[in-house]
Amino acid sequence: MDENQRLTELQQTRLADESNTAKTPAGQIKETLSFGKKVSEHWLILGVAAFFDLLALIPFVSVFFNFCFGGILFFYFGSKRKPGESELQKIFLPILGGSIFDSFLSILPVNIAVTLYRIAFS
């Protein structure tokens, strides 16, 4: 019984150490810097963004495809937004700015860039 008691105490101290590490500033920085992990969670929407960027290679039609993808991105991330945050700043303004440049140079990957921007600030 004494050994079982030691094992449970050891397990409790390990769990306490792991929770304290996540609460320290270094642990929080490590969590926020895992951009690759965030991107890998949203691989499906990045694939859709690449598809819409291919469709947006057509000049003057690219603006339409960019705004269609902006709507898809809004529905994808809309349910995940935090109270007090504006999807206008995180989705529609970058789509608008990218579409302005994309109307002149339709080779820009605007949809992928906006998706990565939105993932970075989620």
N, C-alpha and C positions, 0 to 999 in steps of 0.2 A: 503494500500500500504506500509505503514511503516513496518508492520510485515513481508510482503513478502520480502522486501528488507533485513531485518534482517536475515531471513531464508536463503536467497541466500548468504549473507556474511558468515554466520555460515557454510554453506556447503562448500564454497570456503576455509575457514580456515581449515576445517577438511581434505579436499583433500590435501592442502598444508602440513599439519602436517603428513599425511600418506606418502607423497612423500619424505619429509625430513627424516622421520624415516628410509626409505629404503636406503637413501643415506648415512646415518651415518655409521661409522665402525661397531657399534653394530648391526645395521640392516643388513649389508652385511654379518657379521659373522653368524647371525641367518639364513639367506638364504642359506649360503654354508653348514651349519651344518645339513640341513634337508636331510640326506642320506636316511632315510626311505621313504621320499617323492620321491626321485629320483628312488629308487628301485621299488616303487609301479607303477611308470610310465612305467617301462620296464618289467612288469611281463611276457609278452609273450616270450621274448627272454630268460628269466630265465627258463621258462618251457621247451623251446627247449634245453637249456643247460643241464637241468636235464635228458631229454630224451637221449641226446648224451653221457652223463656220464653213463647212464645205458648200452648203446651200447658199451661203452669203457671199460666195466668190463671184456671183453674178452682179455686175454693177447696177446701181440704183434699186435693185430688189433686195440688196443686202440689209437696208434699213428695216424693211418689213420683216425679214427673217430674224434680225436682231431683237426686235420688239416682241415677236412671237416667243422667242426663247426667253426673253425677260419675264413674260407671263408664266412660262413653265417654271422658271427659277423662283418666281414669287410663290407659286403654289407648292414647290418643293420645300422651300425654307420658311414659308409663311407660318406653318404650324410650329416651327421650332424657335420662333423669335421670342425674345424676352420682353417683358412689359417695359414700356418707355422707349423702346428702340424704333427707329423709323426704317421701314423697308425702302422708302423713297431714296434715302441716302446710300443704302447698301446695294440696291439693285438697279433702280430706274435711272438715277443720275449717272452712274457709270455706263449703263447701256446707251443713254442719250449722248454722252460725251464720246463714247467709242463709235457710235453710229455716225456722228458728224465726221469724224476722221475716216471712217469706213466708207462713207459715200464718195470720198475722193480716192482713197486707196483701198480697194475692196479685198486686199490680201491680208489685212490685219485679223488676227484671231481674237476678235472682241469678246465673243461669248466665253471662250476659255478663260480669258483674262478676268472677266467679270465674275465668273464662277470661282476662280481662285481667290479673288478679292473678297467675295462673300464668305468663302470657307475660312479665310484667314481671320475674319472679324466675327466668326460665330462662336 
